[in-house]
Amino acid sequence: MRKRLTTILITSLIMVLALGGVCFFVYRQNKKLQNAQKELKQQELDIFLDNSEKQVFDERQITVTSLDTKPKKAKTIYSRSYTEAKNAYIKKCKKKNLYDFDSPLMEWNLYGTNNLSMYLYFKASEDTYIRYTIQVEDDRIPNFTRTLYNGEANNLTREHEYQITGFVPGMKNLLILDMYGKDDKLRNQKVFEINVPALQSGAETKLSVSSGRSEEQVSNGLYTVFGQQSILLYDNSGVLRGEIPYNHVSSQKLLIEENKMYYGIDANHVVAIGPLGQVEKVYTLGKYSQYEDFIYNGYGDLWILATEKGKKSKSVKDTVISLNLQNGDIKELFSMETLLPKMMKTAKKTKKQKELNWIDLNSLTQVNSDEILVSSRELSSIFKVININSRSPRITFIIGESKVWKGSGYEKKLLAKAGQAEANQAQADAQAKSLVEVGSAAEVFYAPFGQTCIQQESSDKLSDGQYYLYVWNSNYGYSATRPKVKWTGFKGVGTKQREAKCSYVEKYLIDETAAQYNQEENKQVAYTPKSGSMQFYGTQSIYNFGSAKEYAEYDKKGKLIRKFSHSIPNVSNVEKQDFKGFWFQ
């Protein structure tokens, strides 16, 4: 019996030690993997990490590549026929030659949709993945490093086909291709020298960058900046890494959904672009023209701010349409002219206006599949519209100041401010006691003025009927079509005659059950009477100060991490994208 117990104890001890060894091995492997991932993330920050970042190569290691780098015209490239012609050309090349890692097929900006990109194709003898670095001889410009995404399991493939972006215009670029096996060990390296011409658009190659007081690192990704002629992609050091051309400014939005990139190329068209830069679809908006903002509704449609062309009323910037990405069908969800006819009739068109911009919808955010919030700059108001997929959409509430809506017939739709009833009662009691008129009821807080960006956010911590609404409050009171509104009556609000001290990023708690809203947060930002925007990117925030020609990234405590200054006119939106699952792993 004692022998059996001894055997059991020894066996158990051995098993415990073995299990401990396995656990320690797994821990070390996980730690090793975490460290490797952390190192890769650091390399992709696009900032100088140390002085030894740039690699030195012998001339024998570098292949000088001559590519046709002439720019394409935006009017030509955005068609299926152009893409199909390029597809046929590539197919012919693949049949004619065998391309491997040492001698790949390389074509500069093959499809014309990114003026700082290159098409790359080759085959490998084993499953591999590619990591690349773009390096230039400029001490102000760090290396640009990414792992290319191929869409295969574990990002491993034998047939490699990519669009590489990140080249610096007007400079000699070294493209360093590193091939790794499934064991993450380097199999091969190839270095190409490419002379990249300056851009015809004249876009700034390097922005002025300043650091803030935050100790947090800037997040990974590229800033998408909407210029007059193109969408500009800037890295974390303010270096231009991509230029996506369009015919002229339309909607200032770029979305990536289901491995396609969507953006407007002119007032009447939206395109779907594949990861190689190819035009997958061109959508025509028919009798509508788009502007500023659109969102993806999660059910295969884009919801787009639009104007119906040729209306007798000449009312503009007052409609939301739906674009079905599968079949291209266009549907009008609602027109504010129909929902607020009395308000439109009282608007006064100025002598300079050929069209009636009485509401100027400028931003939208989704509540659910059938409900939406839209922002109006001209009325300094935000509307909740429901039943948008039916024939009878309607406004359930309005966030705005009562002075703007006085005598309109829509006063009852104004959402109450939390605490306002108590403030009104206190004011009435004070008046009754003193028997003197002491002015209007006290304001708990103001609704936004001239807001340019809104974003809804749900939370599991909130009750039914509650959600958060973030607002870029320009703090600018002005309405060209309503000259009788006295904006000077609002304390601290900027007007055409006076500047305010600041604008705000505000967080509201909307409580539809209680029919009220409350201001939860109020962060001061630089005064931006026009063209301001915000994006919540992970735990950090991207703010665009369009009027000041600056954009910046802030940490979760609201401290500045980095600020970028530029000379690009009329930038009403700047957002950040990591392009993972599209270009990068």
Disulfide bonds with the S-S distance in Angstrom:
none
